[in-house]
Every structure is written in C-alpha cells, then in structure tokens.
Amino acid sequence: MKIATWNINSVRLRAGLVNKLTQEEAPDILCLQETKVQDADFPYDQLRFMGYEYIIFRGEKSYNGVAILSKIPLANVEKHEIAGSKDTRHISALLPDGTAIHNFYIPAGGDEPDININPKYKFKLDFVDYMNEWFGKTINANDKAIIVGDFNIAPMEHDVWSSKQLKNVVSHTEPEITRLNKLKESLNWVDAARHFVSEDEKLYSWWSYRNRDWKKSNRGRRLDHIWTTPALKESLKSHKVIASARDWEKPSDHAPVIVELF
C-alpha cells in the first residue's frame, strides 16, 4: 500500500498535477492539504475519474482544506476541530484492517515567533498541544494508526538548509520543535522518512517560490510528514520525496511524500 501526502496549494488549480502524480506513482491513498475550495465546489468527479473511488474532504473558500483520496474503502470519517478553531485542518478515516489515517494541515504560524505579538504563532503552538492531548486520549501505541500532512514544522537539524540561520524562523523554532517532539514521543510515533533516511542527511519536501532556481539554491525544509504508530513499524517498506514535482508546470511549493507499507 502506497500512501502519499501533498500540500497541493489549490486542488482545482492543480488537479492536472494530481493526475500526473497518480499516473507516475499510483498511490493507493493520497492525502491533500490546502485544497482551498469549499465543499460545494470540490472537484469530486474529476478526482474520482483518476481511480479514487473513495474520496472524503472538507474545505473552505480560498484557505485551508484537507482531503483523502483512496482506492481502498474508507469508514468512520471524522472531521475534528482542533484547538477550538473552525479551520478545515483535519480529516480522518478507518481502513478495512482497522488502521486509522489522520490527515492534518498544521497552521503555518505567521512570520514572528512571538506569541505576544503574533496570534498566528500562538495558534500554531496551541494546535500541536491540542493534537498531543487529543491523541493521548484516543490512541495507544498498540493501535494501528498513521498521521500525515503538512505539519509546517521542520524538527531536525538536517530538515532545513541551515539550522543555525533558521533557528528564529517560524517552522524551525525551539517552541515548535519541542511541541512536535513531545507529540512524537507520546506514542513513540515512527517518523517514516527518517526511518529510511539518516538524521544526518539533508531531507526536504518544500522549497520557497521566492527561490528563482530552487534546485541550485536548495534552501529547502522538510515540512511534510508521514508517521506511524509502532504497531506499523515493521510494515514500512520504502519512502521517497517526489522532488521533481517542484519543476512541474505551475507547481505547488511542496513536493509529494510517499511511503509504502507491506
């Protein structure tokens, strides 16, 4: 089973890129973030024609939005409101074997890493705190569960092009990293990417639109994640970032991340 996560940055604008990914990589489950479309306008038929019989989604006009496209039946769909927000940033379902899959779009957090002057940054920290508390009540380490999405946090030194230069840049600040690590440690979540790629190797999934030549500068960050509970660790087969997607026509600034399980 191949699971992909991708911040598509408008599913209607980039439906053609979704099709290209499905043709080239054939993920069984594709989780999208930042779909930027209200439910009434979601391109359901267009995506179903790509081979995804089971599609669940929730969104809003111009902002946020998450979706799960699946060739595998989905049940027990939930759309959780995180930290009291009405933002459409979570959707989940159960697979036939009982595995829960949660798709998240964690807030970006604005520019200033100061909760006293930047409410967006405070909301981001509260969001991750809420995730930690919520999962602690609903999942245990023996359960089969997968969480994916654009976490908007690059937690490790080599998840960014320069940890020293970005230590005070939102996405790599100590309060964000501390909270994400606390979430990870709470159930001993397995970071699927780093299960295959050593922590001392650079690994990115996002490159800013501001870089004219993203490959030459290679100032990336690993913002997109796939984690599993320990019960699925032995099922992990492979991992890859489709960095070439950053060069597709009118691309998202995020690249798809794919994990395959036995």
Contacts in CASP RR format, 6 or more apart in sequence:
PFRMAT RR
TARGET T0000
AUTHOR 0000-0000-0000
METHOD contacts of the structure
MODEL  1
MKIATWNINSVRLRAGLVNKLTQEEAPDILCLQETKVQDADFPYDQLRFM
GYEYIIFRGEKSYNGVAILSKIPLANVEKHEIAGSKDTRHISALLPDGTA
IHNFYIPAGGDEPDININPKYKFKLDFVDYMNEWFGKTINANDKAIIVGD
FNIAPMEHDVWSSKQLKNVVSHTEPEITRLNKLKESLNWVDAARHFVSED
EKLYSWWSYRNRDWKKSNRGRRLDHIWTTPALKESLKSHKVIASARDWEK
PSDHAPVIVELF
1 28 0 8 1.000
1 29 0 8 1.000
1 72 0 8 1.000
1 260 0 8 1.000
1 261 0 8 1.000
2 25 0 8 1.000
2 26 0 8 1.000
2 27 0 8 1.000
2 28 0 8 1.000
2 29 0 8 1.000
2 258 0 8 1.000
2 259 0 8 1.000
2 260 0 8 1.000
3 27 0 8 1.000
3 28 0 8 1.000
3 29 0 8 1.000
3 30 0 8 1.000
3 31 0 8 1.000
3 101 0 8 1.000
3 146 0 8 1.000
3 148 0 8 1.000
3 226 0 8 1.000
3 258 0 8 1.000
3 259 0 8 1.000
3 260 0 8 1.000
3 261 0 8 1.000
4 21 0 8 1.000
4 25 0 8 1.000
4 27 0 8 1.000
4 29 0 8 1.000
4 30 0 8 1.000
4 31 0 8 1.000
4 256 0 8 1.000
4 257 0 8 1.000
4 258 0 8 1.000
4 259 0 8 1.000
5 30 0 8 1.000
5 31 0 8 1.000
5 32 0 8 1.000
5 33 0 8 1.000
5 103 0 8 1.000
5 148 0 8 1.000
5 149 0 8 1.000
5 150 0 8 1.000
5 224 0 8 1.000
5 225 0 8 1.000
5 226 0 8 1.000
5 256 0 8 1.000
5 257 0 8 1.000
6 18 0 8 1.000
6 21 0 8 1.000
6 30 0 8 1.000
6 31 0 8 1.000
6 32 0 8 1.000
6 33 0 8 1.000
6 224 0 8 1.000
6 245 0 8 1.000
6 252 0 8 1.000
6 254 0 8 1.000
6 255 0 8 1.000
6 256 0 8 1.000
6 257 0 8 1.000
7 32 0 8 1.000
7 33 0 8 1.000
7 34 0 8 1.000
7 105 0 8 1.000
7 149 0 8 1.000
7 150 0 8 1.000
7 206 0 8 1.000
7 223 0 8 1.000
7 224 0 8 1.000
7 252 0 8 1.000
7 253 0 8 1.000
7 254 0 8 1.000
8 14 0 8 1.000
8 17 0 8 1.000
8 18 0 8 1.000
8 32 0 8 1.000
8 33 0 8 1.000
8 34 0 8 1.000
8 35 0 8 1.000
8 252 0 8 1.000
8 254 0 8 1.000
9 34 0 8 1.000
9 36 0 8 1.000
9 252 0 8 1.000
9 253 0 8 1.000
9 254 0 8 1.000
10 34 0 8 1.000
10 35 0 8 1.000
10 36 0 8 1.000
10 37 0 8 1.000
11 18 0 8 1.000
11 32 0 8 1.000
11 35 0 8 1.000
11 36 0 8 1.000
11 37 0 8 1.000
11 42 0 8 1.000
11 43 0 8 1.000
11 47 0 8 1.000
11 67 0 8 1.000
12 36 0 8 1.000
12 37 0 8 1.000
12 41 0 8 1.000
12 43 0 8 1.000
13 36 0 8 1.000
13 250 0 8 1.000
14 250 0 8 1.000
14 251 0 8 1.000
14 252 0 8 1.000
15 43 0 8 1.000
15 46 0 8 1.000
15 47 0 8 1.000
17 245 0 8 1.000
17 248 0 8 1.000
17 249 0 8 1.000
17 250 0 8 1.000
17 251 0 8 1.000
17 252 0 8 1.000
18 30 0 8 1.000
18 32 0 8 1.000
18 47 0 8 1.000
18 50 0 8 1.000
18 69 0 8 1.000
19 50 0 8 1.000
20 245 0 8 1.000
20 248 0 8 1.000
21 27 0 8 1.000
21 30 0 8 1.000
21 242 0 8 1.000
21 245 0 8 1.000
21 256 0 8 1.000
22 30 0 8 1.000
22 50 0 8 1.000
22 51 0 8 1.000
22 52 0 8 1.000
24 242 0 8 1.000
25 242 0 8 1.000
25 256 0 8 1.000
25 258 0 8 1.000
27 258 0 8 1.000
28 70 0 8 1.000
28 71 0 8 1.000
28 72 0 8 1.000
29 68 0 8 1.000
29 69 0 8 1.000
29 70 0 8 1.000
29 71 0 8 1.000
29 72 0 8 1.000
29 101 0 8 1.000
30 52 0 8 1.000
30 68 0 8 1.000
30 69 0 8 1.000
30 70 0 8 1.000
31 66 0 8 1.000
31 67 0 8 1.000
31 68 0 8 1.000
31 69 0 8 1.000
31 101 0 8 1.000
31 103 0 8 1.000
31 148 0 8 1.000
31 149 0 8 1.000
32 66 0 8 1.000
32 67 0 8 1.000
32 68 0 8 1.000
32 69 0 8 1.000
32 103 0 8 1.000
33 65 0 8 1.000
33 66 0 8 1.000
33 103 0 8 1.000
33 104 0 8 1.000
33 105 0 8 1.000
33 149 0 8 1.000
33 150 0 8 1.000
34 64 0 8 1.000
34 65 0 8 1.000
34 105 0 8 1.000
34 150 0 8 1.000
35 42 0 8 1.000
35 57 0 8 1.000
35 59 0 8 1.000
35 64 0 8 1.000
35 65 0 8 1.000
35 66 0 8 1.000
35 67 0 8 1.000
36 59 0 8 1.000
36 61 0 8 1.000
36 62 0 8 1.000
36 63 0 8 1.000
36 64 0 8 1.000
36 65 0 8 1.000
37 43 0 8 1.000
37 59 0 8 1.000
37 61 0 8 1.000
37 65 0 8 1.000
38 59 0 8 1.000
38 60 0 8 1.000
38 61 0 8 1.000
39 57 0 8 1.000
39 58 0 8 1.000
39 59 0 8 1.000
42 57 0 8 1.000
42 59 0 8 1.000
42 67 0 8 1.000
44 55 0 8 1.000
44 57 0 8 1.000
47 55 0 8 1.000
47 69 0 8 1.000
48 55 0 8 1.000
50 69 0 8 1.000
51 71 0 8 1.000
52 69 0 8 1.000
52 70 0 8 1.000
52 71 0 8 1.000
53 70 0 8 1.000
53 71 0 8 1.000
54 68 0 8 1.000
54 69 0 8 1.000
54 70 0 8 1.000
54 71 0 8 1.000
54 72 0 8 1.000
54 73 0 8 1.000
54 74 0 8 1.000
55 67 0 8 1.000
55 68 0 8 1.000
55 69 0 8 1.000
55 70 0 8 1.000
56 67 0 8 1.000
56 68 0 8 1.000
56 74 0 8 1.000
56 77 0 8 1.000
56 91 0 8 1.000
56 93 0 8 1.000
57 65 0 8 1.000
57 66 0 8 1.000
57 67 0 8 1.000
57 68 0 8 1.000
57 91 0 8 1.000
58 65 0 8 1.000
58 66 0 8 1.000
58 67 0 8 1.000
58 79 0 8 1.000
58 88 0 8 1.000
58 91 0 8 1.000
59 65 0 8 1.000
59 66 0 8 1.000
59 88 0 8 1.000
60 87 0 8 1.000
60 88 0 8 1.000
63 87 0 8 1.000
64 87 0 8 1.000
64 88 0 8 1.000
64 89 0 8 1.000
64 105 0 8 1.000
65 88 0 8 1.000
65 89 0 8 1.000
65 105 0 8 1.000
66 88 0 8 1.000
66 89 0 8 1.000
66 90 0 8 1.000
66 91 0 8 1.000
66 103 0 8 1.000
66 104 0 8 1.000
66 105 0 8 1.000
67 91 0 8 1.000
67 103 0 8 1.000
68 74 0 8 1.000
68 91 0 8 1.000
68 93 0 8 1.000
68 101 0 8 1.000
68 103 0 8 1.000
70 93 0 8 1.000
72 95 0 8 1.000
72 96 0 8 1.000
73 95 0 8 1.000
73 96 0 8 1.000
74 93 0 8 1.000
74 94 0 8 1.000
74 95 0 8 1.000
75 93 0 8 1.000
75 94 0 8 1.000
75 96 0 8 1.000
76 93 0 8 1.000
76 94 0 8 1.000
77 91 0 8 1.000
77 92 0 8 1.000
77 93 0 8 1.000
78 90 0 8 1.000
78 91 0 8 1.000
78 92 0 8 1.000
78 93 0 8 1.000
79 88 0 8 1.000
79 90 0 8 1.000
79 91 0 8 1.000
79 92 0 8 1.000
80 90 0 8 1.000
80 92 0 8 1.000
80 134 0 8 1.000
81 87 0 8 1.000
81 90 0 8 1.000
82 89 0 8 1.000
82 90 0 8 1.000
82 127 0 8 1.000
82 130 0 8 1.000
82 131 0 8 1.000
82 134 0 8 1.000
83 123 0 8 1.000
83 126 0 8 1.000
83 127 0 8 1.000
83 129 0 8 1.000
83 130 0 8 1.000
84 130 0 8 1.000
85 123 0 8 1.000
85 127 0 8 1.000
87 107 0 8 1.000
89 104 0 8 1.000
89 105 0 8 1.000
89 106 0 8 1.000
89 107 0 8 1.000
89 127 0 8 1.000
90 102 0 8 1.000
90 103 0 8 1.000
90 104 0 8 1.000
90 105 0 8 1.000
91 102 0 8 1.000
91 103 0 8 1.000
92 100 0 8 1.000
92 101 0 8 1.000
92 102 0 8 1.000
92 103 0 8 1.000
93 100 0 8 1.000
93 101 0 8 1.000
94 100 0 8 1.000
94 101 0 8 1.000
95 101 0 8 1.000
97 144 0 8 1.000
98 144 0 8 1.000
99 144 0 8 1.000
99 145 0 8 1.000
99 146 0 8 1.000
99 232 0 8 1.000
100 139 0 8 1.000
100 143 0 8 1.000
100 144 0 8 1.000
100 145 0 8 1.000
100 146 0 8 1.000
101 145 0 8 1.000
101 146 0 8 1.000
101 147 0 8 1.000
101 148 0 8 1.000
102 145 0 8 1.000
102 146 0 8 1.000
102 147 0 8 1.000
102 148 0 8 1.000
103 148 0 8 1.000
103 149 0 8 1.000
104 131 0 8 1.000
104 147 0 8 1.000
104 148 0 8 1.000
104 149 0 8 1.000
104 150 0 8 1.000
104 151 0 8 1.000
105 149 0 8 1.000
105 150 0 8 1.000
106 124 0 8 1.000
106 127 0 8 1.000
106 128 0 8 1.000
106 131 0 8 1.000
106 149 0 8 1.000
106 150 0 8 1.000
106 151 0 8 1.000
106 152 0 8 1.000
106 153 0 8 1.000
107 120 0 8 1.000
107 123 0 8 1.000
107 124 0 8 1.000
107 127 0 8 1.000
107 152 0 8 1.000
108 120 0 8 1.000
108 124 0 8 1.000
108 152 0 8 1.000
108 170 0 8 1.000
108 171 0 8 1.000
109 118 0 8 1.000
109 120 0 8 1.000
109 121 0 8 1.000
109 123 0 8 1.000
109 124 0 8 1.000
109 152 0 8 1.000
109 170 0 8 1.000
110 118 0 8 1.000
110 120 0 8 1.000
110 121 0 8 1.000
110 124 0 8 1.000
110 170 0 8 1.000
111 118 0 8 1.000
111 170 0 8 1.000
112 118 0 8 1.000
112 121 0 8 1.000
112 170 0 8 1.000
113 121 0 8 1.000
113 168 0 8 1.000
113 169 0 8 1.000
113 170 0 8 1.000
113 173 0 8 1.000
113 175 0 8 1.000
114 121 0 8 1.000
115 121 0 8 1.000
115 122 0 8 1.000
115 125 0 8 1.000
121 170 0 8 1.000
124 152 0 8 1.000
124 170 0 8 1.000
124 176 0 8 1.000
125 175 0 8 1.000
125 176 0 8 1.000
125 179 0 8 1.000
128 153 0 8 1.000
128 176 0 8 1.000
128 179 0 8 1.000
128 180 0 8 1.000
128 183 0 8 1.000
129 179 0 8 1.000
131 183 0 8 1.000
132 179 0 8 1.000
132 182 0 8 1.000
132 183 0 8 1.000
132 186 0 8 1.000
135 183 0 8 1.000
135 186 0 8 1.000
135 187 0 8 1.000
136 186 0 8 1.000
136 187 0 8 1.000
139 145 0 8 1.000
139 187 0 8 1.000
139 229 0 8 1.000
140 187 0 8 1.000
141 187 0 8 1.000
141 188 0 8 1.000
141 229 0 8 1.000
141 230 0 8 1.000
141 231 0 8 1.000
142 229 0 8 1.000
142 230 0 8 1.000
142 231 0 8 1.000
143 229 0 8 1.000
143 231 0 8 1.000
144 229 0 8 1.000
144 231 0 8 1.000
144 232 0 8 1.000
145 228 0 8 1.000
145 229 0 8 1.000
145 231 0 8 1.000
145 232 0 8 1.000
146 226 0 8 1.000
146 227 0 8 1.000
146 228 0 8 1.000
146 229 0 8 1.000
146 232 0 8 1.000
147 189 0 8 1.000
147 225 0 8 1.000
147 226 0 8 1.000
147 227 0 8 1.000
148 225 0 8 1.000
148 226 0 8 1.000
148 227 0 8 1.000
149 224 0 8 1.000
149 225 0 8 1.000
149 226 0 8 1.000
150 223 0 8 1.000
150 224 0 8 1.000
150 254 0 8 1.000
151 180 0 8 1.000
151 223 0 8 1.000
151 224 0 8 1.000
151 225 0 8 1.000
152 171 0 8 1.000
152 223 0 8 1.000
153 171 0 8 1.000
153 172 0 8 1.000
153 176 0 8 1.000
153 177 0 8 1.000
153 180 0 8 1.000
153 223 0 8 1.000
154 160 0 8 1.000
154 166 0 8 1.000
154 171 0 8 1.000
154 172 0 8 1.000
154 221 0 8 1.000
154 222 0 8 1.000
154 223 0 8 1.000
155 172 0 8 1.000
155 176 0 8 1.000
155 177 0 8 1.000
155 180 0 8 1.000
155 181 0 8 1.000
155 184 0 8 1.000
156 194 0 8 1.000
156 199 0 8 1.000
156 222 0 8 1.000
157 163 0 8 1.000
157 199 0 8 1.000
158 199 0 8 1.000
158 200 0 8 1.000
158 201 0 8 1.000
158 202 0 8 1.000
158 203 0 8 1.000
159 172 0 8 1.000
159 203 0 8 1.000
159 204 0 8 1.000
159 221 0 8 1.000
159 222 0 8 1.000
160 166 0 8 1.000
160 171 0 8 1.000
160 172 0 8 1.000
160 204 0 8 1.000
160 220 0 8 1.000
160 221 0 8 1.000
160 222 0 8 1.000
161 202 0 8 1.000
161 204 0 8 1.000
161 218 0 8 1.000
161 219 0 8 1.000
161 220 0 8 1.000
161 221 0 8 1.000
162 219 0 8 1.000
163 172 0 8 1.000
166 172 0 8 1.000
166 221 0 8 1.000
167 173 0 8 1.000
167 174 0 8 1.000
170 176 0 8 1.000
171 221 0 8 1.000
171 223 0 8 1.000
172 221 0 8 1.000
183 189 0 8 1.000
184 191 0 8 1.000
184 227 0 8 1.000
187 229 0 8 1.000
187 230 0 8 1.000
188 229 0 8 1.000
188 230 0 8 1.000
189 227 0 8 1.000
189 228 0 8 1.000
189 229 0 8 1.000
190 227 0 8 1.000
190 228 0 8 1.000
190 229 0 8 1.000
190 230 0 8 1.000
190 232 0 8 1.000
190 233 0 8 1.000
190 236 0 8 1.000
191 225 0 8 1.000
191 227 0 8 1.000
192 225 0 8 1.000
192 226 0 8 1.000
192 227 0 8 1.000
192 228 0 8 1.000
192 236 0 8 1.000
192 239 0 8 1.000
192 259 0 8 1.000
193 203 0 8 1.000
193 222 0 8 1.000
193 225 0 8 1.000
193 226 0 8 1.000
193 239 0 8 1.000
193 241 0 8 1.000
193 257 0 8 1.000
193 259 0 8 1.000
194 203 0 8 1.000
195 233 0 8 1.000
195 236 0 8 1.000
195 239 0 8 1.000
196 236 0 8 1.000
196 238 0 8 1.000
196 239 0 8 1.000
197 203 0 8 1.000
197 239 0 8 1.000
203 222 0 8 1.000
203 241 0 8 1.000
204 218 0 8 1.000
204 220 0 8 1.000
204 221 0 8 1.000
204 222 0 8 1.000
204 241 0 8 1.000
204 243 0 8 1.000
204 255 0 8 1.000
205 221 0 8 1.000
205 222 0 8 1.000
205 223 0 8 1.000
205 224 0 8 1.000
205 241 0 8 1.000
205 254 0 8 1.000
205 255 0 8 1.000
205 257 0 8 1.000
206 220 0 8 1.000
206 221 0 8 1.000
206 222 0 8 1.000
206 223 0 8 1.000
206 224 0 8 1.000
206 253 0 8 1.000
206 254 0 8 1.000
206 255 0 8 1.000
207 214 0 8 1.000
207 218 0 8 1.000
207 219 0 8 1.000
207 220 0 8 1.000
207 246 0 8 1.000
207 253 0 8 1.000
207 255 0 8 1.000
208 214 0 8 1.000
208 219 0 8 1.000
208 220 0 8 1.000
208 253 0 8 1.000
209 253 0 8 1.000
211 217 0 8 1.000
211 219 0 8 1.000
214 220 0 8 1.000
214 246 0 8 1.000
215 246 0 8 1.000
215 247 0 8 1.000
223 254 0 8 1.000
224 254 0 8 1.000
224 255 0 8 1.000
224 257 0 8 1.000
225 257 0 8 1.000
226 239 0 8 1.000
226 257 0 8 1.000
226 259 0 8 1.000
228 235 0 8 1.000
228 236 0 8 1.000
228 261 0 8 1.000
232 261 0 8 1.000
235 261 0 8 1.000
235 262 0 8 1.000
236 259 0 8 1.000
236 260 0 8 1.000
236 261 0 8 1.000
236 262 0 8 1.000
237 260 0 8 1.000
237 261 0 8 1.000
237 262 0 8 1.000
238 259 0 8 1.000
238 260 0 8 1.000
239 257 0 8 1.000
239 258 0 8 1.000
239 259 0 8 1.000
239 260 0 8 1.000
240 257 0 8 1.000
240 258 0 8 1.000
241 255 0 8 1.000
241 256 0 8 1.000
241 257 0 8 1.000
241 258 0 8 1.000
242 255 0 8 1.000
242 256 0 8 1.000
242 257 0 8 1.000
242 258 0 8 1.000
243 255 0 8 1.000
244 255 0 8 1.000
245 251 0 8 1.000
245 252 0 8 1.000
245 255 0 8 1.000
245 256 0 8 1.000
246 252 0 8 1.000
246 253 0 8 1.000
246 255 0 8 1.000
END
